[in-house]
Amino acid sequence: MSERRLRVDPIACTAHGLCAELLPELIDLDEWGYPVLTAPVPRRLAAAAARAVANCPTLALRLERT
């Protein structure tokens, strides 16, 4: 069974922080406002993760299977 992980494109990301507002359980922000992603996405948060990806203003966030 594959797991899902969030990935951020550091070039595209401009530190809006919306992803952390939408998914605080999995996304922290560093001191400059860029997302820090460490944990795989549990099934119970899959819909919230997809919403965070869809609402990223610069399309820098992705949900991938590993």
Secondary structure, DSSP 8 states (H G I E B T S, - for coil): ---EEEEE-TTT-----HHHHH-TTTEEE-TTS-EEE-S-B-GGGHHHHHHHHHT-TTS-EEEEE-
